[in-house]
Amino acid sequence: MRRFRPDGVGTLPQRPVDVPAAPASCRDRLVERDRLEWRLADGGDPAALAEEFLAGHGLGAADLTRPAAPHRHDVCGAALYVSAAAGARMVAAPAGAANPAPALPDLAIVVYRHTDTPPPPADPPGPWWLGPWRDSWTGREHADAVEAVRAAIGRGDVYQVNVVGHAGADYTGDPRPALARLAGLPGARYGGTLHGDGWAIGCASPETLVEVTAGRVLTRPIKGTRPATAAGRRELLASAKERAEHVMIVDLERNDLARMARTGSVRVDELFAVRRWCDLWQAESTVSAALADGIGLAALLRAVCPGGSVTGAPKLAALDRIAALEPVGRGAGMGALGWVGPGRVDLGLTIRTAAADGQRLHVWAGGGITWDSDPAAEVAEAAAKAAPVRALLAAG
């Protein structure tokens, strides 16, 4: 279950912890205490495994409604990463095509403790070279996938499917400084990194997959994109297509939260708010609920993974379409990455995310397809989402 490789990024000098959603006051004092890595081939239920491992470290994962236990001096909290393929396993859906970065785990949990000795400053980055990006499908193949989804909608098989593409590029040097730069992109609510032996992930996600605090659970789905100009904002607010696509996913998220909520407690706190990520406007809503008694981390993950905004509606039918259409696995994209601490879970959806294995850097981007989708526009939207990530990774 745990794998450690003698080569690759894991053998490079240690750097300060920069896990998305980790407490800011702790980041310069965190030291790894324990680690679990799991891959699909290991078998078993990743949701149950995550709950058991975290509960064993006193993080209260078996019942998220209980008051936070007294703080343990030997444990501050834990980074939690769940791949899209692991999320599909949790709901008995097809995992899809093979991961283009097989060194990546499908579940990673890193438990941290505090230290009174701050880590030494990181060495200056060495030489960095990133080769040309090679997309896993052409624009024509992407557009054909959009048309295939529209045909499935026309047959009544689905209402919406999120279609995702992948690109890879060779590199030399330490990828972690480049991946860490992603946290500085405007709107990166879940900016940060996580790495292990032979792999590293960098995130610039603006989207909350799930947050639990004081017995209340919320999600902030994002659907709807336009250029970050005055005209783009007006167009997004006026678009019937974007609003319909967005409301479908809000309804799906209401249903996901209802599976673990107290009866009658699910509510939409904010609907179709326009917020900025880099040079794009995006529409975001907030859905929340009171957790039912006894809900643990495993039930939470099974309810929200894989994220509705990157799958579609109905979720299981959309996952079937995704597995049939996407030629390359989602790897580190469209999963979850964040922090689990005493009385708190905060996981971002790994959109605007890149990953490195020992040889290549990988990025993923896509968008939601509805009956009104225009294939050329969908291809252009995916490219616009990936562009800031690609450009920052290529910087010297």
N, C-alpha and C positions, 0 to 999 in steps of 0.2 A: 504493500500500500504506500509506504514511503519510498521514494526513489531519490537517490543522490548521484549525480554524474560528476566524474572527475574533470570534465572539460566544460567549456562554455562560460556563460556570464556568471554562473554561480561561484567560480573560482577567483573572481576579481575582488579587489579590496572592498571591505564593507563601507556602506554609506549611511548617513543618517536616515532614520525611519521617516517616510513621507506617505503613509497610508491614507487614502481618501477617508474623510470624516473622522479621523483620529483626533482626540482633543488637542487643540493647538498648544495648550500649556504643557503637554506631555511629550511632544514630538522629539525634542532634543534630549529626552531622558529615557527613551525606550530601548530595551535590549531584548532580543528574542529569547524566550524561555522554552518553548516547545513548538513543534510543527507537525501538521498532518497534510499529506498530499495523496490524492485519490484520482484514479483514471477510470474511464468506463470499463476497460478490460478487467479491472479489479473485481467487478460485480458488487452486488448489494445495493442498498438504498442510501444515496448521498445525503438526503435530508436527515434521516435517522442518525447517520454517522456524524454529521455536523453537530446535532443536538447533544449526542452522547459525549463527544470530545469536549465541547465547550462546557457542558455541565460538570464534567470531571475536573475542570479547572475553576469551578466555583462561579461561573458566569450566569447561572440561573436560567439556562436555556430551556429547561424542561417546563417552565411555566412563566411566561413573559408578563403575566398580570400580577405576580407577586411583587411586593416592595423590594427594592434593591437590597441585597445582603450587605452586611458590613464589609467595607473595603478590605481585601486581602493585600497585604504588603508585597506579596510575591507575584501578584497578577494585576495588571492595569486594565487589560482588555485584549481584544484579538482582531486581526484582520481576517476578513472572510471573503473569499472569491468563489463564485459558482459559475461555471460555463453555461452557455445556452444548451449544450448537449446534456449536461447534468440536469438542467431544469426539465428538459424533455423526458429524461429518464424518470424524474419524480412523478410525472403525470402519465407514464406509460405510453409516450408518443415516440415516433421514430426519431432517432438522433440526427438523421440527415447525413450528408456526405462527410468524408473523412476530414479531420482537422489538418489544415495545411502546415501547422506548427505542432507536430506530435509530441515535442518535448513539454508542451504546456500541460499542467494538470487540469482536470475537470472540476476538482474541488481542492482548495488550498485554505488552510487555517493556520495562522501564525499567532501564537500567544506571546504577549509581551509583559515584561515587568519593568519597574522603574530602576534607574541607577542614579547614584549621586555623583557619578563621574561622567560628565558629558563626553560623547564620542569625539575623537579628534576630527578636525575639519577634513572634508574630503580633499583628496589630491586634485590639482587642476586637471580638467579633462585632457586626455591625450588626443592624438590625431583621430579624426572621425571622417569617414567616407561612406556615403550612401549612393548606391548605384541607381539606375533608372527603375521606375516602377513598372511592373508587369501585371496587368489586370488578368484575372482568372476567366473573365468572359469579355467579349467585345460589346460595344454599344448596341449592335444589332441583336446579339444574344440576350442582352438585358431587356431590350425592347420586346423581344419575342416572349420572354418570361412575363412581362407586364400583360401582353395580349393573352397569354395562357390563363393568367389570373382573371382577366376580364371575362374570358369564356367560362371559367368555373363559376363566376358570379352570375353570369347569364343563365347557367344551368340550375342555379339555386344551391350550389354546393357550399358556398361561403358568401360572406358579405364584404370582407376586406382581408387582404393578405399583405404582410410586410415582406418585401423582396430585398435581399441583401447581396451585395457583391464584395469581392475580396481583391486585394492587390498585394504583391510582395516585392521586396527589393533586397539585393545583397548588400552587406555592409562590412566594414572593418573598423575595429576599435571597440570601445566600451559603449553599448547602446543606452546604458542607464541615464547618463546626463541628458541625452537627447530626449528620452522618454519623460524625464522629470520636467523638461521645459513645457510639456503640454499643460501642466497645472497652471501656467501663467496665461493661457488663452482666456479672453474675456468671456465670462459666463460659465466658467468651469466649476460648478458647484462641487463636483467630486473629483477635483484635480489631485493627482498623486500617483504613486507607484507601488508595485509589489513585485518581488523577485525571489527566485530560488535557483537551485543548481540547474543551469542550462536554459533558463527562461527568465523573462522579465515582462511586465505589463506596465504601460503608462496610460493614464486616463485623463480626459478633459470633459467628462460628461456633465451636462446641465440637469440631468433628469433623475429624480428620486424614484427608485423602484419601490422601496418600502422603508418606512421609519416608524419605530415604536418607542414611545416615551410615556411613562406613567399610565400604562394600560391603554393608551390610545394609539391606533395604527393609522397611517396615512400613506398615500401614494400621489405622485404628481405627474400624470401622463402628459407627454408632449406629442402633438400631432398638428401639422400645418406649418409650412415653411415658405418664406419669401425673402428676397434681398432686403438688407437693413437700410432701406431708404424710406423717405416719407411716403413715396408712391407705393413701395412694397408693403408698408404697414397698412395703408388704406385698402390695398388689394386683398391682403390677408383677412382683414376684418370683414370685407364685403363678399368674400368667396363662399358661396353656398356649398361648393364641393368640399373645401377644406373644413368648414364647420360640420358638415355631415360626417366626414371621416373622423373628425375629432370626437363628436358626440358618441359615435359607435364605440370608440375605445373607452370613453368615460363610462358608458353603460357596462362594458365588459369589466372594467376595474371595480365598479360598484358591486357587480356580481362576485368578483374574486374576493373582495373584502367581506361580503356578506357570509361567505363560507366560514368565517372565523369570528364573526362579530356578534355582539348582543343584539337580539331582535329589535329592529326599528332604529338602530343607532347609526346606520350608514347615511352619510350626507355629502353633498357636493358643496364644499366651502367656497370655491372659486371656479368659474367656468370661462374658458377661452380667454385667459389673460395673455397679452402679447408681451414677450420678453426677448431679450437679445442674447445671442451666442455668436461671438466673432462678428462676421458681416452678414448675419442672417437674423430675421425675426422668426420666432417660433411661438405657437399657441400652446399654453399650458393650463391645466386645471388641477385642482386639489380635491381629492376625495378622502374622507376619513371615517373612522368608526371606533366604537369602544370594543376592545377585545373581549370575547367571551371567556369565562373562567376556565383555567386549565390549558389555554393555548400555549404551546411551546414552539420552539424555533422550527422543528420539523414541519408542523402544521402550517406555520407562517410561510415557509419556503414552498411547500406544495401548493399553497393557494395563489402565490404571486409569480412563481417561476414556471416557464419563461415569461418575461414581461409582456403584457397584452399589447403595448404600443409597438413592439417589435415582432409580434406574431400575427395577430389579426383576430377576426371574429367570424364564427365561433372559434375559440382558441384551438381545440383539438383538430378540427377540420383544417384550419389554417396551417397547423404544424404538418399535417399530411401533405399539403400543397408545397410547403417550403422544402420538405425532404425530397419531393419529386422534382423540384425545379432548380434548386441551387446546386451548382456543380462542385462547390467547395464548401467545407464546413465553416461554421461561424467562429470557431476558435475562441479567442478572448472577447470577441464582439458579442453584443446583445445578451450578455450574462449579467452578473451582479458583482459588485466590489465595494467594500466599505468596512464598517467597524461594528463590533459587538462589545459592549461594555456593561458594567453593572447597571441594570435598569434601562438599558438603551440599545436599540438596533438601528443602524442607519446605513442603508445600502443604496448605492447609485446603480443605475442601469448602464452597462458598459457600451454605450454609444460614444462616438468620437474617441475611440480607444485604439491603441496600437500595442503590438506585442513583438518580442524578439525571441527567437531561439538561437542556437549557436551559430547559424549562418545567415538568416534572413530576418528582415523586419516585415511586419504584416499589419495591414489596416483593413477595416470593413466599413461599409456604408450602404444605406439603402433608403427605402421609404414605403409608406403604406399605399396600397393599390386598391382603388374602388372602381366601380363601373365607369365613373366619369374621368378616370385617369387618362392622360395623354402620354403614350410611351416615350416620346422624345423629351417631354418635360420631366418625366420621372428619372430618366437617365441623367439629365442635366442637374436635377436636384441632388441625386446621390453624389455626383462629382463635386457640387458646391459644398456639401457637408464634409467631404474628405479633404478638400483642398487646403484648409488651414492646418490640418494635422500633418499632411504630407509636407507642406512647405516648412513647417517648424522642425520636423524631423530631419529635413535635408540641410538645415542651417549648419554652418561650420562649428 
